[in-house]
Amino acid sequence: MWKIIGYSIAVYNDHVYPTWPYISDTAVIPPESCILSQLFAIGCILQVVVIYYRYLLIKHTVEIYSLQPIVTRMNKSSVWIGFTAVLGVSIISNFQKKTASTTHFLGVMMAFGLGSIYKILHIILSIILYPKIGSKVIIGVRIAITCVCGTCLIMCAIFGYISFNQYNGKNVSRWLPQERGYTYHVISTVSEWITAIPVLLFLVTYAYEFKDILIYKSVFEIPSDITNIE
């Protein structure tokens, strides 16, 4: 949703060419860059919470069924990989492509690269833990999402490289149809958008396993001796 908001504002302000710009190009110039940074920050917090709850669910399942230690190690590794991938998303939004390109692309590699590893680990964990938690349909959906993300990520990189080698314009954020490499550019940008959307859908699949989880509010206690200050 926030990607669409950023795209709409960027197009309205004539900062990008309307036909399939890169997501990063829709968050380069204020006000859309500021708005997207804030929305991405909120999204990152929500992703961290979901990843952590998934970790706790698997941890609890391992304890109940006394599963092999490798499951615990995979679960612990995946949660830190997931957190680092989310950090990459935050870097993408706060270090724009035109002002801090090196840091921006580092964030891209963290978000999509580590994000792909996270998804693969949780597909394996889903297979190991079935039928204790999850279902065959959910496992199939996760595999499909991961395959789509991986394929589109490769297409984005390959066609992006080809298009930039052919580009002869002056402003890549406004890549016009008459400029060289435009067709490859569109294939790359469409692949990027398709890659970004299923990433969130993968986390949404956890809802099937979260539906029966009960979360109680924390108890806040203050030792009595702290309040006895003369």
C-alpha positions as CSV (number, residue, x, y, z in Angstrom):
1,M,0.0,0.0,0.0
2,W,2.7,2.5,0.9
3,K,4.5,1.8,-2.4
4,I,1.4,2.8,-4.2
5,I,1.1,5.9,-2.1
6,G,4.6,6.9,-3.0
7,Y,4.1,6.1,-6.6
8,S,0.9,8.2,-6.8
9,I,2.6,11.2,-5.2
10,A,5.7,11.0,-7.4
11,V,3.5,10.8,-10.5
12,Y,1.3,13.6,-9.4
13,N,4.4,15.8,-8.9
14,D,5.8,14.7,-12.2
15,H,9.0,13.3,-10.5
16,V,8.8,10.0,-12.4
17,Y,7.4,8.7,-15.7
18,P,4.1,7.0,-15.0
19,T,4.8,3.7,-16.7
20,W,6.5,1.4,-14.3
21,P,9.3,3.3,-12.6
22,Y,11.6,1.6,-10.1
23,I,10.2,1.6,-6.6
24,S,13.3,3.5,-5.4
25,D,12.7,6.2,-8.0
26,T,9.3,7.0,-6.4
27,A,11.1,7.8,-3.1
28,V,13.9,10.1,-4.2
29,I,12.4,13.6,-4.0
30,P,10.4,15.2,-1.2
31,P,7.5,15.0,-0.2
32,E,7.2,11.4,-1.3
33,S,10.6,10.4,0.0
34,C,9.7,11.7,3.5
35,I,6.3,10.1,3.5
36,L,7.6,6.8,2.3
37,S,10.4,6.8,4.9
38,Q,7.8,7.2,7.6
39,L,5.5,4.5,6.2
40,F,8.4,2.1,5.7
41,A,9.5,2.6,9.3
42,I,6.0,1.6,10.5
43,G,6.1,-1.4,8.2
44,C,9.5,-2.5,9.4
45,I,8.2,-2.5,13.0
46,L,5.2,-4.6,12.1
47,Q,7.5,-7.1,10.1
48,V,9.8,-7.4,13.1
49,V,6.8,-8.3,15.3
50,V,5.5,-10.9,12.9
51,I,9.0,-12.5,12.5
52,Y,9.5,-12.6,16.2
53,Y,6.0,-14.2,16.9
54,R,6.8,-16.8,14.2
55,Y,10.1,-17.5,16.0
56,L,8.2,-17.9,19.4
57,L,5.7,-20.2,17.8
58,I,8.3,-22.6,16.4
59,K,10.3,-22.4,19.6
60,H,7.2,-23.5,21.6
61,T,6.5,-26.3,19.1
62,V,10.0,-27.6,19.4
63,E,9.8,-27.7,23.2
64,I,6.4,-29.4,23.2
65,Y,7.4,-32.2,20.7
66,S,11.1,-32.4,21.8
67,L,12.3,-31.9,18.2
68,Q,15.9,-32.2,17.0
69,P,18.3,-29.4,18.0
70,I,18.8,-28.5,14.3
71,V,15.2,-27.1,14.2
72,T,16.1,-24.8,17.1
73,R,19.3,-23.7,15.3
74,M,17.5,-23.0,12.1
75,N,14.8,-21.1,13.9
76,K,17.3,-18.9,15.8
77,S,19.3,-18.3,12.6
78,S,16.2,-17.4,10.6
79,V,15.0,-14.8,13.1
80,W,18.3,-12.9,13.0
81,I,18.4,-13.2,9.2
82,G,14.8,-11.9,9.1
83,F,15.7,-8.9,11.4
84,T,18.7,-8.1,9.2
85,A,16.5,-8.2,6.1
86,V,14.1,-5.8,7.7
87,L,17.0,-3.5,8.6
88,G,17.8,-3.6,4.8
89,V,14.3,-2.4,4.1
90,S,14.8,0.5,6.5
91,I,18.1,1.4,4.9
92,I,16.4,1.4,1.4
93,S,13.9,3.9,2.6
94,N,16.2,6.2,4.5
95,F,19.2,6.3,2.1
96,Q,17.8,7.3,-1.3
97,K,19.3,6.1,-4.5
98,K,20.4,9.5,-5.8
99,T,21.9,10.8,-2.5
100,A,23.5,7.6,-1.1
101,S,23.5,5.0,-3.8
102,T,26.1,2.7,-2.3
103,T,24.3,2.4,1.0
104,H,20.9,2.2,-0.8
105,F,22.0,-0.8,-2.8
106,L,23.5,-2.4,0.3
107,G,20.1,-2.2,1.8
108,V,18.6,-3.7,-1.4
109,M,21.0,-6.7,-1.1
110,M,20.1,-7.1,2.6
111,A,16.4,-6.9,2.0
112,F,16.0,-9.1,-1.0
113,G,19.1,-11.4,-0.6
114,L,18.6,-12.2,3.1
115,G,14.9,-12.0,2.7
116,S,15.1,-14.9,0.2
117,I,17.3,-16.9,2.6
118,Y,14.7,-16.3,5.3
119,K,11.9,-17.6,3.1
120,I,13.8,-20.7,2.2
121,L,14.6,-21.5,5.8
122,H,10.9,-21.2,6.8
123,I,9.8,-23.3,3.9
124,I,12.1,-26.0,5.2
125,L,10.9,-25.4,8.8
126,S,7.3,-25.6,7.6
127,I,7.9,-29.0,6.0
128,I,9.7,-30.3,9.1
129,L,6.9,-29.1,11.4
130,Y,4.0,-30.3,9.4
131,P,1.5,-31.6,10.5
132,K,2.2,-30.3,14.0
133,I,1.6,-26.8,12.7
134,G,0.7,-25.5,9.2
135,S,-0.9,-27.3,6.3
136,K,0.1,-28.6,2.8
137,V,-1.7,-25.7,1.1
138,I,0.2,-23.1,3.2
139,I,3.5,-24.9,2.4
140,G,2.7,-24.9,-1.3
141,V,1.8,-21.2,-1.2
142,R,5.1,-20.3,0.5
143,I,7.0,-22.3,-2.1
144,A,5.2,-20.6,-4.9
145,I,5.8,-17.1,-3.4
146,T,9.5,-17.9,-3.0
147,C,9.8,-19.2,-6.5
148,V,8.1,-16.1,-7.9
149,C,10.3,-13.7,-5.8
150,G,13.5,-15.5,-6.9
151,T,12.6,-15.6,-10.6
152,C,11.6,-11.9,-10.6
153,L,14.6,-10.8,-8.6
154,I,16.9,-12.5,-11.2
155,M,15.0,-10.9,-14.1
156,C,15.1,-7.5,-12.4
157,A,18.9,-7.7,-12.0
158,I,19.6,-9.0,-15.6
159,F,17.3,-6.7,-17.5
160,G,18.2,-3.8,-15.3
161,Y,21.8,-4.3,-16.2
162,I,21.0,-4.5,-19.9
163,S,18.8,-1.5,-19.9
164,F,21.3,0.8,-18.0
165,N,24.0,-0.2,-20.5
166,Q,21.8,1.0,-23.4
167,Y,20.4,4.1,-21.7
168,N,21.1,7.4,-23.5
169,G,18.8,9.8,-21.6
170,K,19.5,12.4,-18.9
171,N,17.2,11.4,-16.1
172,V,16.7,7.7,-15.3
173,S,13.7,8.5,-13.0
174,R,11.9,9.7,-16.1
175,W,13.0,7.0,-18.5
176,L,10.9,7.8,-21.7
177,P,9.7,5.2,-24.2
178,Q,11.7,6.8,-27.0
179,E,15.0,6.4,-25.1
180,R,17.2,3.3,-25.6
181,G,16.7,0.3,-23.4
182,Y,13.2,1.3,-22.4
183,T,11.7,-2.2,-23.1
184,Y,14.3,-3.9,-20.9
185,H,13.8,-1.2,-18.3
186,V,10.1,-1.9,-18.1
187,I,10.7,-5.7,-17.8
188,S,13.2,-4.9,-14.9
189,T,10.8,-2.5,-13.1
190,V,7.8,-4.8,-13.4
191,S,9.9,-7.7,-12.0
192,E,10.9,-5.5,-9.1
193,W,7.3,-4.6,-8.2
194,I,6.3,-8.3,-8.5
195,T,9.3,-9.2,-6.2
196,A,8.3,-6.7,-3.6
197,I,4.7,-7.6,-3.2
198,P,5.0,-11.4,-2.5
199,V,7.6,-10.6,0.2
200,L,4.8,-9.3,2.4
201,L,2.4,-12.0,1.3
202,F,4.9,-14.6,2.7
203,L,4.5,-13.0,6.1
204,V,0.7,-12.9,5.7
205,T,0.7,-16.7,5.3
206,Y,1.7,-16.9,9.0
207,A,-1.9,-15.7,9.8
208,Y,-3.1,-19.3,9.4
209,E,-0.8,-20.5,12.2
210,F,-1.3,-17.4,14.3
211,K,-5.0,-17.6,14.4
212,D,-5.2,-19.7,17.6
213,I,-2.4,-17.9,19.5
214,L,-3.3,-16.0,22.6
215,I,-1.2,-13.0,23.6
216,Y,-1.6,-11.7,27.2
217,K,-0.5,-8.2,28.2
218,S,2.7,-8.0,30.1
219,V,2.6,-7.5,33.9
220,F,4.5,-4.4,35.0
221,E,5.8,-4.6,38.6
222,I,7.7,-2.2,40.7
223,P,9.6,-3.5,43.7
224,S,8.2,-2.0,46.9
225,D,11.5,-0.8,48.2
226,I,11.9,1.5,45.2
227,T,8.9,3.6,46.3
228,N,10.1,3.9,49.9
229,I,12.4,6.8,49.2
230,E,12.7,9.4,52.0
